[in-house]
């Protein structure tokens, strides 16, 4: 069974809360990336934390995310791609 988008978003929220102290983060797809409350260094730290939490490796992180939805789409796409290439567990 493929990982759910809701599960990916839940993990993204949990990392923002636990690692960065951002409670009830707004992960609305139309929100700008800046709405996460992270500066550029914090954003890259966030992606490293997501790699660990989701057991992923981002080979090349795009720098042109305009909205939170862009980020969610990228992260969930990587979850699906990397789980599929890993085969059944």
C-alpha positions in Angstrom: 0.0 0.0 0.0 1.4 3.4 -1.0 2.1 5.9 1.8 -0.7 8.5 2.1 -0.4 12.2 1.5 -2.1 12.8 4.8 0.7 10.8 6.5 3.4 12.8 4.8 1.7 16.1 5.8 1.3 14.8 9.4 5.0 14.0 9.6 5.9 17.4 8.1 3.7 19.1 10.8 5.3 17.0 13.6 8.8 17.9 12.5 7.9 21.6 12.5 6.4 21.3 15.9 9.0 19.0 17.6 12.2 20.3 16.0 11.4 24.0 15.4 8.8 24.8 18.1 6.3 25.8 15.5 2.9 24.8 16.9 0.0 24.1 14.6 1.9 25.0 11.5 -0.2 26.2 8.6 0.5 23.7 5.8 -2.2 25.1 3.5 -1.2 24.3 0.0 -1.7 27.9 -1.2 0.3 29.4 1.7 3.7 30.9 0.8 6.8 29.1 2.0 7.6 32.1 4.2 4.4 31.3 6.2 6.3 28.3 7.8 8.3 30.8 9.8 11.7 29.5 8.8 14.6 31.5 7.4 16.7 30.0 4.5 19.0 28.1 6.9 16.1 26.9 8.9 14.3 25.7 5.8 17.3 23.6 4.8 17.6 22.2 8.3 13.9 21.4 8.1 14.5 19.4 4.9 17.3 17.4 6.6 15.0 16.7 9.5 12.3 15.5 7.0 14.8 13.2 5.4 15.4 11.5 8.8 11.8 11.4 9.8 10.6 10.0 6.5 13.6 7.9 5.9 14.4 9.6 2.6 17.4 11.1 0.8 16.8 14.2 -1.2 19.4 14.1 -4.0 18.6 17.6 -5.2 16.3 19.9 -3.4 14.7 22.4 -5.8 15.1 26.0 -4.7 12.0 27.4 -6.5 9.2 26.4 -4.1 6.7 29.2 -4.0 4.0 27.7 -1.9 3.7 25.1 0.8 1.8 23.0 -1.7 4.9 22.9 -3.9 7.0 21.6 -1.0 4.3 19.1 0.0 4.1 17.8 -3.5 7.8 17.4 -3.8 8.2 15.7 -0.5 5.3 13.3 -1.0 6.5 12.6 -4.6 9.9 11.6 -3.2 8.2 9.4 -0.5 6.3 7.6 -3.2 9.3 7.3 -5.6 11.7 6.1 -3.1 9.3 3.6 -1.5 8.5 2.2 -4.9 12.2 1.8 -5.8 12.9 0.1 -2.5 10.4 -2.6 -3.3 8.1 -4.4 -0.9 8.9 -4.4 2.7 
